[in-house]
Amino acid sequence: MTALSAWRDGAGRVNRAPALLAGMWALTLLVSLPLTIALRGMIDQHLGRSLAADTAASGVNSDWMQEFSDQATGLGVTFKPTVIGFGAVLDNLSAFLDNTTRPAVIVGAASAYVVLWIFVAGGLIDRYARDRATRAHGFFAASGVYFFRFLQLAVVQWIVYAVVFGVVHGWLFDRLYERLIHDVSVETTAFAYRAALYVVFGALVAACTVVFDYAKVRAVVEDRRSMLGAIAGALRFIQRNAGAAVLLFLVNFGAFLLAVGLYAAVAPGAGGAGVSMWTDAAISQAYVIARLWVKLTCWASETALFQGRFAHAGYVARPEPVWPESPAAEAIL
C-alpha cells in the first residue's frame, strides 16, 4: 500500500464513522465551554453597562482591553487581541515554537483534554482498524482496555517531550541561536537562522509524534501490552517503511496546512452582534471540526498503512469486546 492510498483509505474510514468526529467535537466543546463562560462572566462584570460595552461589542476597544488586561488574573490574562480570529492560531503557534508558559487554568484544562484523548484513543484506533461499526459498547470497551496502557505510553511521551522542550529547545534557541547571530548585523539573516532552527525543532517534534502514533497503532492492532515493546515495534516499522511513513506524514501535514489556510482566508474579525456573531461562531467551529478531521484521518491513515504493509487490512488481534463483559467493565467495578 502506498502512502497516498493509505491516506485515501484512512479518510474513507473517518468519513464512514461520522459519529466519532461529532463525538470528538462535542468533547472539545465540553472542555472549552466552561472556560468560555467563566471568561464571559469576567468581561461582563468589568464592562457592566458602561459606554465601553457598546464599543467593545462593535469592534476592538484597545484602551478598554488594556485596562482589563492590567487588572485581570488567571483566565482573564488570556483575553487579548491575539485571541481574535486567526490571531489565536498564530498565538498558539508562537507559544508552541517559543515554549511559552500558559496560565495554570489553561494548563489544567489542556491536561484534562489530553487525558480524555488518551481514554478515547484506543476506541478510535480500534474502530478505524476494524473499519466496521463497533457501536458504543464496543468503542468504550476498547477505550477502557487501552486506557491504562496508553497512560503508560503517556509517561514515556512526557519524558521525551520534557527533554525536547526543556533541554533541546533551550540549546537551540538560547545557546546555538545566540552563537549564530553573535556577529550578524543584518536582521533578515538573523530571522533566517531562527526560522531554520524552528524547522529543525518542528521536525524533531514531528518525528517523536509519528513514533508515538505508530506505537498506539501497533498496540491496538496487535493487542500489545508492553508500551516499550510498542515503541520499539513502531521504530522498526518506520525504519523499514521510511519513505511511505514520511510521505504519509507530509500528506497529513499538508491537509493540516490546508485547513489552517482556509480558516485564515475566512476567519472572523472583531465586533458584530446578532446574526453576524453566530456566523462568526459557526466559522470558528467549522475550523475546529476540520482540525479534528485531520487528526482522526492521521490516525486512520497510519493504521491503514500499517495494516496494508502487513497485508492484514481490517485485522485486529484482540477479539472485539462486548460491554459489559469486557475488561473495561471489570476495571470500573
Order of alpha helices (4+ residues) and beta strands (2+ residues): alpha-alpha-alpha-alpha-alpha-alpha-alpha-alpha-alpha-alpha-alpha-alpha-alpha
